[in-house]
Amino acid sequence: MSGSKLIEAGPAIAFARDFGRRFIVSIDTEEDFDWDAPFSRTGHSLASTPALAEGQAYFAGSGVAPLYLVDYPITRDGPARDILGRAASDGAADIGLQLHPWVTPPFDEAVNAFNSYAGNLPEATERAKLHTLYDAILEGFAVRPQSYRAGRYGLGPRSMAMLANLGVACDTSVRSHFDYRRGGGPDYRGLPLAPFWTGPDRAIAELPLSSPYVGLMRRFGDRIFHSVSDEFRLRSVLARLGLVERIPLTPEGTGPTEAKAAVAEGAALDLPLLMLSFHSPSLVPGNTPYVRDAADLVAFYRWWDEVLGALDDHGYRPASLSQALAAIVDAPSASPLAKRAAPPLSA
Protein backbone atom coordinates (compact mmCIF):
# COMPACT_ATOMS: atom_id res chain seq x y z
CA MET A 1 0.00 0.00 0.00
CA SER A 2 1.53 3.33 -1.01
CA GLY A 3 2.24 6.00 1.55
CA SER A 4 -0.08 8.45 -0.19
CA LYS A 5 -3.01 6.09 0.31
CA LEU A 6 -2.01 4.74 3.69
CA ILE A 7 -1.46 8.09 5.39
CA GLU A 8 -2.36 11.53 4.11
CA ALA A 9 0.25 14.20 4.65
CA GLY A 10 -1.64 17.32 5.64
CA PRO A 11 -0.17 20.74 6.39
CA ALA A 12 3.23 21.07 8.00
CA ILE A 13 3.06 21.51 11.76
CA ALA A 14 3.88 24.99 13.05
CA PHE A 15 5.94 25.32 16.22
CA ALA A 16 6.34 28.32 18.52
CA ARG A 17 8.99 30.79 17.41
CA ASP A 18 11.25 29.98 20.36
CA PHE A 19 11.17 26.25 19.52
CA GLY A 20 14.07 26.69 17.15
CA ARG A 21 15.72 23.47 16.02
CA ARG A 22 15.10 20.49 18.29
CA PHE A 23 15.62 16.74 18.32
CA ILE A 24 14.02 13.80 20.12
CA VAL A 25 15.66 10.47 20.90
CA SER A 26 13.03 7.74 20.57
CA ILE A 27 13.64 4.20 21.79
CA ASP A 28 11.71 1.16 20.57
CA THR A 29 11.52 -0.43 24.01
CA GLU A 30 10.86 -4.11 23.55
CA GLU A 31 11.63 -7.72 24.40
CA ASP A 32 14.81 -9.52 23.34
CA PHE A 33 14.30 -11.92 20.44
CA ASP A 34 16.21 -13.48 17.58
CA TRP A 35 15.79 -11.12 14.64
CA ASP A 36 16.59 -13.93 12.21
CA ALA A 37 14.05 -16.41 13.60
CA PRO A 38 10.35 -16.66 12.70
CA PHE A 39 8.01 -14.53 14.79
CA SER A 40 6.92 -16.24 17.99
CA ARG A 41 4.58 -15.46 20.84
CA THR A 42 6.97 -17.00 23.38
CA GLY A 43 10.48 -17.02 21.91
CA HIS A 44 11.79 -13.97 23.75
CA SER A 45 13.22 -12.77 27.06
CA LEU A 46 13.42 -9.53 29.04
CA ALA A 47 16.99 -9.94 30.21
CA SER A 48 18.09 -6.62 28.73
CA THR A 49 15.66 -4.37 30.60
CA PRO A 50 17.98 -3.62 33.57
CA ALA A 51 20.33 -1.96 31.04
CA LEU A 52 17.67 0.69 30.52
CA ALA A 53 19.04 2.28 33.69
CA GLU A 54 22.48 2.75 32.13
CA GLY A 55 20.97 4.11 28.93
CA GLN A 56 18.71 6.50 30.82
CA ALA A 57 21.65 7.73 32.92
CA TYR A 58 23.68 8.39 29.77
CA PHE A 59 20.95 10.40 28.09
CA ALA A 60 20.02 12.29 31.26
CA GLY A 61 23.69 13.23 31.63
CA SER A 62 23.57 14.57 28.07
CA GLY A 63 20.47 16.65 28.74
CA VAL A 64 18.24 14.33 26.71
CA ALA A 65 14.81 13.13 27.86
CA PRO A 66 14.11 10.06 25.70
CA LEU A 67 10.78 8.90 24.37
CA TYR A 68 10.37 5.22 25.32
CA LEU A 69 7.87 3.54 23.01
CA VAL A 70 7.09 0.42 25.00
CA ASP A 71 5.44 -2.79 23.87
CA TYR A 72 3.29 -5.21 25.84
CA PRO A 73 5.96 -7.50 27.37
CA ILE A 74 7.79 -4.42 28.68
CA THR A 75 4.66 -3.30 30.53
CA ARG A 76 4.70 -6.57 32.50
CA ASP A 77 8.40 -6.35 33.46
CA GLY A 78 9.32 -5.19 36.97
CA PRO A 79 12.73 -3.62 36.21
CA ALA A 80 11.35 -1.77 33.20
CA ARG A 81 8.43 -0.47 35.22
CA ASP A 82 10.74 0.79 37.96
CA ILE A 83 13.34 2.40 35.67
CA LEU A 84 11.03 3.98 33.13
CA GLY A 85 8.28 4.82 35.61
CA ARG A 86 10.76 6.72 37.77
CA ALA A 87 12.20 8.57 34.77
CA ALA A 88 8.72 9.54 33.56
CA SER A 89 7.59 10.73 36.98
CA ASP A 90 10.74 12.85 37.26
CA GLY A 91 10.08 14.47 33.87
CA ALA A 92 13.25 12.86 32.50
CA ALA A 93 11.45 10.75 29.89
CA ASP A 94 8.16 10.20 28.10
CA ILE A 95 6.40 6.87 27.58
CA GLY A 96 4.44 5.97 24.47
CA LEU A 97 2.92 2.95 22.74
CA GLN A 98 4.68 0.46 20.48
CA LEU A 99 2.53 -2.38 19.19
CA HIS A 100 4.15 -5.76 18.47
CA PRO A 101 1.06 -7.75 17.47
CA TRP A 102 2.60 -11.19 17.90
CA VAL A 103 3.17 -10.69 21.66
CA THR A 104 0.12 -8.54 22.47
CA PRO A 105 -3.25 -10.06 23.46
CA PRO A 106 -5.76 -10.96 22.24
CA PHE A 107 -4.07 -13.72 20.26
CA ASP A 108 -6.63 -14.18 17.50
CA GLU A 109 -4.41 -14.02 14.42
CA ALA A 110 -1.88 -16.39 12.90
CA VAL A 111 1.72 -15.55 13.74
CA ASN A 112 3.56 -14.73 10.53
CA ALA A 113 5.47 -11.91 8.85
CA PHE A 114 2.39 -10.38 7.22
CA ASN A 115 0.55 -10.14 10.54
CA SER A 116 3.61 -8.68 12.27
CA TYR A 117 2.50 -5.37 10.73
CA ALA A 118 -0.40 -4.31 12.94
CA GLY A 119 -2.00 -2.39 10.11
CA ASN A 120 -2.51 -5.65 8.19
CA LEU A 121 -4.68 -7.16 10.90
CA PRO A 122 -8.49 -7.22 10.80
CA GLU A 123 -9.83 -3.96 12.18
CA ALA A 124 -11.28 -5.50 15.35
CA THR A 125 -8.03 -7.34 16.12
CA GLU A 126 -5.81 -4.27 15.63
CA ARG A 127 -8.15 -2.19 17.80
CA ALA A 128 -8.31 -4.81 20.57
CA LYS A 129 -4.52 -5.14 20.71
CA LEU A 130 -4.06 -1.38 20.76
CA HIS A 131 -6.52 -1.03 23.64
CA THR A 132 -4.80 -3.86 25.53
CA LEU A 133 -1.46 -2.10 25.17
CA TYR A 134 -2.88 1.29 26.14
CA ASP A 135 -4.44 -0.12 29.32
CA ALA A 136 -1.25 -2.00 30.19
CA ILE A 137 0.81 1.21 29.97
CA LEU A 138 -1.73 3.07 32.06
CA GLU A 139 -1.57 0.32 34.69
CA GLY A 140 2.18 -0.27 34.59
CA PHE A 141 3.45 3.31 34.38
CA ALA A 142 0.52 5.46 35.54
CA VAL A 143 0.69 7.59 32.38
CA ARG A 144 -1.71 8.17 29.51
CA PRO A 145 0.47 7.67 26.44
CA GLN A 146 0.29 10.48 23.91
CA SER A 147 2.43 8.88 21.19
CA TYR A 148 2.42 5.72 19.10
CA ARG A 149 4.80 3.77 16.94
CA ALA A 150 3.59 0.70 15.10
CA GLY A 151 6.09 -2.12 15.50
CA ARG A 152 8.07 -2.58 12.28
CA TYR A 153 6.59 0.82 11.29
CA GLY A 154 3.45 -1.08 10.31
CA LEU A 155 0.66 1.47 10.13
CA GLY A 156 -2.57 0.51 8.42
CA PRO A 157 -5.42 2.47 6.82
CA ARG A 158 -7.44 2.45 10.06
CA SER A 159 -4.64 3.04 12.56
CA MET A 160 -4.98 6.82 12.78
CA ALA A 161 -8.70 6.67 13.54
CA MET A 162 -7.98 4.21 16.35
CA LEU A 163 -5.36 6.54 17.83
CA ALA A 164 -7.76 9.47 17.64
CA ASN A 165 -10.44 7.48 19.45
CA LEU A 166 -7.96 6.73 22.24
CA GLY A 167 -6.99 10.38 22.54
CA VAL A 168 -3.41 9.74 21.40
CA ALA A 169 -1.99 13.02 20.12
CA CYS A 170 0.84 11.96 17.83
CA ASP A 171 2.30 9.14 15.78
CA THR A 172 5.95 8.35 15.07
CA SER A 173 5.56 5.33 12.79
CA VAL A 174 6.41 6.97 9.47
CA ARG A 175 9.95 6.24 8.32
CA SER A 176 10.22 8.72 5.51
CA HIS A 177 11.69 7.45 2.22
CA PHE A 178 11.34 3.75 3.18
CA ASP A 179 9.24 1.17 1.32
CA TYR A 180 8.34 -2.04 3.16
CA ARG A 181 5.89 -3.46 0.62
CA ARG A 182 8.20 -6.32 -0.35
CA GLY A 183 7.63 -7.87 3.09
CA GLY A 184 3.95 -6.97 3.25
CA GLY A 185 4.44 -3.66 5.01
CA PRO A 186 3.70 0.00 4.23
CA ASP A 187 5.23 2.36 1.71
CA TYR A 188 6.45 5.70 3.07
CA ARG A 189 8.07 7.04 -0.07
CA GLY A 190 7.25 10.65 -0.82
CA LEU A 191 6.16 11.54 2.71
CA PRO A 192 7.71 14.63 4.30
CA LEU A 193 10.66 14.68 6.67
CA ALA A 194 9.14 17.60 8.58
CA PRO A 195 6.29 17.00 11.07
CA PHE A 196 2.82 17.17 9.53
CA TRP A 197 -0.84 16.83 10.43
CA THR A 198 -2.66 13.65 9.48
CA GLY A 199 -5.49 11.36 10.53
CA PRO A 200 -9.18 12.15 11.03
CA ASP A 201 -9.75 15.92 10.86
CA ARG A 202 -5.97 16.15 10.47
CA ALA A 203 -5.83 16.06 14.26
CA ILE A 204 -2.90 13.64 14.72
CA ALA A 205 0.61 15.09 14.75
CA GLU A 206 2.96 12.91 12.69
CA LEU A 207 6.60 13.14 13.79
CA PRO A 208 8.43 11.14 11.09
CA LEU A 209 11.66 9.35 11.79
CA SER A 210 14.49 11.29 10.18
CA SER A 211 16.09 9.64 7.15
CA PRO A 212 17.19 12.34 4.69
CA TYR A 213 18.94 11.82 1.40
CA VAL A 214 22.45 13.20 1.00
CA GLY A 215 24.67 13.47 -2.08
CA LEU A 216 24.85 15.52 -5.25
CA MET A 217 21.45 14.29 -6.45
CA ARG A 218 19.74 14.25 -3.05
CA ARG A 219 16.89 16.51 -4.20
CA PHE A 220 15.84 13.69 -6.54
CA GLY A 221 16.44 11.05 -3.89
CA ASP A 222 13.15 9.14 -3.93
CA ARG A 223 13.04 9.04 -7.71
CA ILE A 224 16.62 7.79 -8.07
CA PHE A 225 16.99 5.63 -4.97
CA HIS A 226 13.82 3.62 -5.55
CA SER A 227 14.29 3.34 -9.29
CA VAL A 228 17.18 0.89 -8.89
CA SER A 229 17.12 -2.59 -7.44
CA ASP A 230 19.58 -3.28 -4.65
CA GLU A 231 20.04 -6.86 -5.86
CA PHE A 232 23.45 -5.92 -7.23
CA ARG A 233 24.18 -3.31 -4.51
CA LEU A 234 23.54 -0.47 -6.95
CA ARG A 235 22.46 1.77 -4.10
CA SER A 236 25.85 1.28 -2.47
CA VAL A 237 27.48 2.29 -5.75
CA LEU A 238 25.39 5.47 -5.85
CA ALA A 239 26.45 6.23 -2.27
CA ARG A 240 30.16 5.62 -2.94
CA LEU A 241 29.98 7.92 -5.96
CA GLY A 242 28.49 10.62 -3.75
CA LEU A 243 25.32 10.81 -5.85
CA VAL A 244 22.56 9.84 -3.45
CA GLU A 245 22.35 7.98 -0.15
CA ARG A 246 19.50 7.52 2.32
CA ILE A 247 20.70 7.95 5.90
CA PRO A 248 18.43 7.07 8.83
CA LEU A 249 19.39 8.81 12.07
CA THR A 250 20.07 5.74 14.17
CA PRO A 251 23.23 4.09 15.54
CA GLU A 252 21.89 0.80 14.19
CA GLY A 253 23.49 0.40 10.79
CA THR A 254 24.46 4.05 10.30
CA GLY A 255 28.03 5.13 11.01
CA PRO A 256 28.77 8.38 12.83
CA THR A 257 30.19 10.07 9.73
CA GLU A 258 27.05 9.31 7.74
CA ALA A 259 24.82 10.36 10.64
CA LYS A 260 26.61 13.69 10.93
CA ALA A 261 26.03 14.23 7.20
CA ALA A 262 22.31 13.54 7.77
CA VAL A 263 22.22 16.08 10.60
CA ALA A 264 23.86 18.65 8.33
CA GLU A 265 21.26 17.94 5.64
CA GLY A 266 18.47 18.34 8.19
CA ALA A 267 19.88 21.75 9.05
CA ALA A 268 20.21 22.64 5.35
CA LEU A 269 16.54 21.79 4.89
CA ASP A 270 15.75 23.83 8.03
CA LEU A 271 13.83 20.91 9.55
CA PRO A 272 12.47 22.07 12.92
CA LEU A 273 12.56 18.61 14.49
CA LEU A 274 14.79 15.58 13.98
CA MET A 275 13.64 12.18 15.25
CA LEU A 276 16.41 9.71 16.15
CA SER A 277 15.79 6.12 17.16
CA PHE A 278 17.17 2.74 18.22
CA HIS A 279 15.93 -0.52 19.78
CA SER A 280 16.37 -1.00 23.53
CA PRO A 281 17.85 -4.55 23.27
CA SER A 282 20.90 -2.93 21.63
CA LEU A 283 21.83 -1.73 25.12
CA VAL A 284 23.08 -5.28 25.84
CA PRO A 285 25.50 -7.09 23.50
CA GLY A 286 24.16 -10.06 21.58
CA ASN A 287 20.52 -9.04 21.17
CA THR A 288 20.57 -7.21 17.85
CA PRO A 289 22.72 -7.36 14.72
CA TYR A 290 24.10 -3.93 15.61
CA VAL A 291 25.60 -4.61 19.06
CA ARG A 292 27.13 -8.06 19.02
CA ASP A 293 29.84 -7.69 21.68
CA ALA A 294 31.32 -5.34 24.27
CA ALA A 295 33.32 -3.44 21.66
CA ASP A 296 30.13 -2.76 19.70
CA LEU A 297 28.49 -1.38 22.85
CA VAL A 298 31.41 1.00 23.39
CA ALA A 299 31.04 2.09 19.76
CA PHE A 300 27.29 2.52 20.28
CA TYR A 301 27.80 5.08 23.04
CA ARG A 302 30.65 6.71 21.12
CA TRP A 303 28.23 7.15 18.21
CA TRP A 304 25.93 9.09 20.50
CA ASP A 305 28.80 11.24 21.77
CA GLU A 306 29.68 12.23 18.21
CA VAL A 307 26.15 12.69 16.90
CA LEU A 308 24.94 14.67 19.91
CA GLY A 309 27.92 16.93 19.35
CA ALA A 310 27.00 17.35 15.67
CA LEU A 311 23.41 18.15 16.59
CA ASP A 312 24.63 20.86 18.92
CA ASP A 313 26.99 22.23 16.28
CA HIS A 314 24.03 22.66 13.90
CA GLY A 315 21.84 24.36 16.50
CA TYR A 316 19.68 21.35 17.39
CA ARG A 317 18.80 21.23 21.08
CA PRO A 318 17.13 18.31 22.85
CA ALA A 319 13.40 18.35 23.55
CA SER A 320 11.21 15.84 25.30
CA LEU A 321 8.11 14.72 23.48
CA SER A 322 6.00 16.67 25.99
CA GLN A 323 7.95 19.85 25.26
CA ALA A 324 7.72 19.38 21.50
CA LEU A 325 3.96 18.82 21.63
CA ALA A 326 3.52 21.85 23.87
CA ALA A 327 5.37 23.99 21.31
CA ILE A 328 2.85 23.21 18.54
CA VAL A 329 0.85 26.38 17.93
CA ASP A 330 -1.63 25.30 15.25
CA ALA A 331 -3.31 22.25 16.78
CA PRO A 332 -6.85 21.84 15.39
CA SER A 333 -9.72 21.81 17.86
CA ALA A 334 -10.21 18.07 17.26
CA SER A 335 -6.66 17.30 18.43
CA PRO A 336 -5.92 16.26 22.03
CA LEU A 337 -3.15 18.84 21.86
CA ALA A 338 -5.65 21.67 21.73
CA LYS A 339 -6.39 21.21 25.44
CA ARG A 340 -3.12 19.75 26.62
CA ALA A 341 -0.63 21.50 28.87
CA ALA A 342 2.99 20.37 28.96
CA PRO A 343 6.37 21.48 30.36
CA PRO A 344 7.96 24.55 28.80
CA LEU A 345 10.96 24.27 26.55
CA SER A 346 14.36 24.31 28.19
CA ALA A 347 17.23 26.38 26.87
Residue pairs with C-beta under 8 A, 6 or more apart in sequence:
1 157
1 181
1 186
1 187
2 187
2 189
3 174
3 186
3 187
3 188
3 189
3 190
3 191
4 190
5 157
6 119
6 155
6 156
6 157
6 186
6 187
7 155
7 160
7 174
7 186
7 188
7 191
7 198
7 206
8 198
8 202
9 191
9 192
9 196
9 198
9 206
10 196
10 197
10 198
10 202
11 196
11 197
11 202
11 330
12 192
12 194
12 195
12 196
12 197
13 194
13 195
13 196
13 197
13 205
13 328
13 330
14 328
14 329
14 330
15 272
15 273
15 324
15 327
15 328
15 329
16 327
16 328
16 329
16 345
18 327
18 345
19 272
19 319
19 324
19 327
19 345
20 272
20 315
20 317
21 267
21 271
21 272
21 273
21 274
21 314
21 315
21 316
21 317
22 272
22 273
22 274
22 316
22 317
22 318
22 319
22 323
22 324
22 327
22 345
23 273
23 274
23 275
23 276
23 311
23 316
23 317
23 318
23 319
24 66
24 67
24 207
24 273
24 274
24 275
24 276
24 318
24 319
24 320
24 321
24 324
25 59
25 64
25 66
25 67
25 276
25 277
25 318
26 66
26 67
26 69
26 149
26 172
26 209
26 275
26 276
26 277
27 55
27 66
27 67
27 68
27 69
27 277
27 278
27 279
27 280
28 69
28 71
28 98
28 149
28 151
28 277
28 278
28 279
28 280
29 52
29 68
29 69
29 70
29 71
29 74
29 80
29 84
29 98
29 280
30 70
30 71
30 73
30 74
30 98
30 100
30 151
30 279
30 280
30 281
31 44
31 45
31 46
31 71
31 73
31 74
31 100
31 103
31 281
32 44
32 45
32 46
32 47
32 48
32 281
32 284
32 287
33 40
33 43
33 44
33 45
33 281
34 43
35 288
35 289
37 43
38 111
38 112
39 102
39 111
39 112
39 113
39 116
40 102
40 111
41 102
41 103
41 107
41 111
44 73
44 103
46 73
46 74
46 77
46 79
46 80
47 284
48 280
48 281
48 283
48 284
48 287
49 74
49 77
49 79
49 80
49 83
49 280
50 79
50 83
51 280
51 283
51 284
52 68
52 79
52 80
52 83
52 84
52 280
52 283
53 79
53 83
54 283
55 66
55 280
55 283
56 66
56 83
56 84
56 87
56 92
56 93
58 301
58 304
59 65
59 66
60 87
60 92
62 304
62 308
62 318
63 318
63 346
64 308
64 318
65 91
65 92
65 93
65 94
65 318
65 319
65 320
65 323
66 93
66 94
67 93
67 94
67 95
67 96
67 147
67 172
67 320
67 321
68 84
68 87
68 93
68 94
68 95
68 96
68 280
69 96
69 97
69 98
69 147
69 148
69 149
69 172
70 80
70 84
70 95
70 96
70 97
70 98
70 137
70 141
71 98
71 99
71 100
71 103
71 104
71 133
71 151
72 99
72 100
72 103
72 104
72 105
72 132
72 133
72 136
73 100
73 103
74 80
74 84
75 81
75 133
75 136
75 137
75 139
75 140
75 141
76 136
76 140
81 140
81 141
84 93
84 95
84 141
85 140
85 141
85 142
87 93
88 94
88 95
88 141
88 143
89 142
91 320
91 322
91 343
93 320
94 146
94 147
94 320
94 321
94 322
95 137
95 141
95 143
95 145
96 145
96 146
96 147
96 148
96 149
96 172
96 321
97 130
97 133
97 134
97 137
97 145
97 147
97 148
97 149
97 168
98 133
98 148
98 149
98 150
98 151
99 118
99 129
99 130
99 133
99 148
99 149
99 150
99 151
100 116
100 151
101 109
101 115
101 116
101 117
101 118
101 121
101 125
101 126
101 129
101 151
102 111
102 115
102 116
104 129
104 132
104 133
105 128
105 129
105 132
106 125
106 128
106 129
106 132
108 125
108 128
109 115
109 121
109 122
109 125
113 183
113 184
114 120
114 184
115 121
116 151
116 152
116 154
117 150
117 151
117 152
117 154
117 156
117 180
117 184
117 185
117 186
118 126
118 129
118 130
118 150
118 151
118 154
118 155
118 156
118 159
119 126
119 150
119 154
119 155
119 156
119 157
119 158
119 159
119 186
120 154
120 156
120 184
120 185
121 129
121 156
123 158
126 156
126 158
126 159
126 162
127 158
127 162
130 162
130 163
130 166
131 166
134 145
134 166
134 168
137 143
137 145
138 144
138 145
144 167
145 168
146 168
146 169
146 170
146 321
146 322
146 325
146 336
146 340
147 168
147 169
147 170
147 171
147 172
147 207
147 321
148 159
148 163
148 168
148 170
148 171
148 172
148 173
149 171
149 172
149 173
150 156
150 159
150 173
152 180
152 185
153 173
153 174
153 175
153 178
153 180
153 185
153 186
153 188
153 209
154 173
154 180
154 185
154 186
155 171
155 173
155 174
155 186
156 186
159 171
159 173
160 171
160 198
160 199
160 200
160 204
161 199
161 200
163 171
163 199
163 204
164 199
164 200
164 201
164 203
164 204
164 334
167 336
168 204
168 336
169 204
169 205
169 325
169 335
169 336
169 337
169 340
170 204
170 205
170 206
170 207
170 321
170 325
170 337
171 198
171 199
171 204
171 205
171 206
171 207
172 206
172 207
172 208
172 209
172 275
174 188
174 191
174 206
174 208
174 209
175 188
175 208
175 209
175 211
175 248
176 188
176 191
176 192
176 193
176 208
176 209
176 210
176 211
177 188
177 189
177 191
177 211
177 212
177 213
177 221
177 222
177 225
177 246
178 188
178 189
178 211
178 246
178 248
179 187
179 188
179 189
179 226
180 186
180 187
180 188
181 187
188 208
189 222
189 226
190 222
191 208
192 208
193 208
193 210
193 211
193 212
193 266
193 269
193 271
194 208
194 269
194 271
194 272
194 273
195 205
195 206
195 207
195 208
195 272
195 273
196 206
196 208
197 203
197 204
197 205
197 206
197 332
198 204
198 206
199 206
200 334
201 332
201 334
201 335
202 332
203 331
203 332
203 334
203 335
203 336
204 335
205 325
205 328
205 331
205 335
205 337
207 273
207 275
207 324
208 275
209 248
209 249
209 275
209 277
210 248
210 249
210 262
210 266
210 271
210 274
210 275
210 276
211 246
211 247
211 248
211 249
211 262
212 218
212 246
212 247
212 262
212 265
212 266
212 269
213 219
213 221
213 222
213 225
213 244
213 245
213 246
213 247
213 265
214 244
214 245
214 247
214 258
214 261
214 262
214 264
214 265
215 221
215 238
215 239
215 242
215 243
215 244
215 245
216 242
216 243
216 244
217 224
217 243
217 244
218 244
218 265
220 244
221 244
221 246
224 238
224 243
224 244
225 235
225 238
225 244
225 246
228 234
228 235
228 238
230 236
235 245
235 246
238 244
238 245
239 245
245 258
247 254
247 258
247 259
247 261
247 262
247 265
248 254
248 262
248 277
249 259
249 262
249 263
249 266
249 274
249 275
249 276
249 277
249 307
250 259
250 276
250 277
250 278
251 259
251 278
251 282
251 290
251 300
251 303
251 304
251 307
252 278
252 279
252 282
252 288
252 289
252 290
253 290
254 262
255 303
256 302
256 303
256 306
256 307
259 303
259 306
259 307
259 310
260 306
260 307
260 310
263 274
263 307
263 310
263 311
263 314
263 316
264 310
264 314
266 274
266 314
266 316
267 314
267 315
267 316
273 319
273 324
274 311
274 316
276 307
278 290
279 288
281 287
281 288
282 288
282 290
282 291
282 300
283 291
283 297
283 300
284 291
284 297
285 291
285 292
285 293
285 294
285 296
285 297
286 292
286 293
290 296
290 300
291 297
291 300
311 317
317 346
317 347
318 346
319 327
319 345
319 346
320 343
322 342
322 343
323 342
323 343
323 344
323 345
323 346
325 337
325 340
325 342
326 340
326 341
326 342
326 343
326 344
326 345
327 345
328 337
331 337
331 338
332 338
